[in-house]
Amino acid sequence: TLWTPTSVVSTPVSSQQPQISAAAPTAPPRTKTKATTTTTATAARPPLPSHSHSHPTIQRSTRK
């Protein structure tokens, strides 16, 4: 019984392998895009506190 599913699975897997290979290059870029978006959002958050500190500096520069 195990041999039958294995043979059947092996056939679809072989057919899917080219599709997976084609999808694999597509998947990593999307993952990187999401990672970049997450990194950008994370990077944007640290600047927010920095901007708050920069505001007093900007006001001091403006006062000067």
Buried (B, 14 or more C-beta within 10 A) or exposed (E): EEEEEEEEEEEEEEEEEEEEEEEEEEEEEEEEEEEEEEEEEEEEEEEEEEEEEEEEEEEEEEEE
